[in-house]
């Protein structure tokens, strides 16, 4: 599955904020940009989408930045994906040519529909908290593998 860089970087930024804004601190766009290797200019186009969706809030002034708007347990990953690109979880629609309408309908019902349903169920069943924790565990487990 391929997603746009806007979605990829938006998820990166949100998980970075979730992992690094513990205790009510905020995370600046520059910090996210440096840690995740995302252009600050591009990141500044993505963060407003997360803010408009009510996932993050901005803090102005010295030490300002971004933090989560609510408890990460209450945010579903489907909310995150929909904030960044509303077409990801929409049902797949394929045009049917005149000669293959019946086969096309069958393929949509047997393949594309179930794939879309699984993706929707998966993202609706996973909270940002759970997702962030899994990502954090993967990062710490990966470091144990390197021996110099």
N, C-alpha and C positions, 0 to 999 in steps of 0.2 A: 504494500500500500504506500502510495506517495501522498504527502501533504505539502502544502505551500510552506515557504520559509516563514511566512507570517505566523502560521499555526505552530510550526516547530519552535521558533524563537519565542513566541508568546507563552507556550507551555514551559520552555526553559526559564523564562523570566519569572513566571508565576511560581514555579517550584523553587527557584532561587530565593524569591521573597519569602515563601513559606518556610524554607529551611533557615534563613538568615535574619528573620524579623522576630525571633522569639523574645518574649518579655516586653513586647510593645515597641521595640526599636524599629527604625525604618531603614530601608535599603535604598541607596541612591542608584540612579540610572547608570552612573559611571562605574559603580561597584559591580553591578550586574554585567555591564558591557565588558569589563575587564575579566571577570571570572568566567564568563561564558563565551567570550570571543565574538560578541555581537557588536556590530557598528552602533555607536551611541545614537547616531542620527536615525538609523532604522528602528532602533529600540524605542525612541521617542515617538515614533509613528504607531507602535504596537501597544504601548502602555495605556494610551487613552482608550483603546478598545476594551481593555480589562477594567479600566475605571468606569466607563459607561455601563458595563455589565454589572457593576456593583461588586466586583471581586476584590478590587484593591482601592485604597484611598491614598491621596497625595498629601504630603506634609511639606509645607513651605518653610523657608528660613534656614538658618545654620543647622546642620545636622538633619535636614529634611530628606525626603525620599518617599518611598512607598512601603505600605504595609497592607496586610489582608484586612478587608472590611469586616469579615465575620470569622467565626470559628471554621477552620479548614474541614472539620467533620461535616459541616452543613453544605459544603460546596461539592457538587457532583462533577466528575470529569466531563460529562455531557454539557454542563453549563459552560465550562472552560472552552471546549471546542466550538460551541455555538456562538460564544462571544467573539471568537477569532475568525470563524468562517461558518456561516449558517448553512452552507450546502453539504457539509461533511456527513451529517446524520440524517439528511433528507432521504426519503426513499429513492432508489435509483430508477430512472425512467429511460427507456430505450425506445427509439423509434422502430416501428415495425415496417418492413418493406412489404409490398403487396403479396409477393410470392411466398413469404415465410412467416406470416402472422401467427399461425398456430405454433410453429416451432419456437419463434421468438417469445411468445407468451409463456411457453413451457420452460424455456431457459430462464426467463425472468423469475418465474415462480419457484423453480428448483435450485437456482444458483444465486442470482443477484439479490433476491428478496431475503433469503436466509442469511446471506453474508451481512446485509444491512441490518437485519434484526439482531444478529449476534453483536455487531459493533455497538448498536444502540443500547442493548441490554448490558454489555460490558461497561460502557462509559457511564450509564445511569446507576450502575451498581457499585461504582468505585468512587470514594470521596477523595478530595484533594489531599486530605490528611493521610489516608492510606497510600495513595500514589506517591506522595512526597517521602513517606517512610520507606517504601519499597525502593525508591530511587536512592535515598540516603544509604540504605543497606547495601545496595549494589556498588556504590562508590567506595564504601569502607571495605567490603569484601574483595574488591578488585585490587586494592593496595596490598593486601596480604600476599598476593600472588607474585609480586616482584621481588627478586633477590638480586642484590648487586654485590 
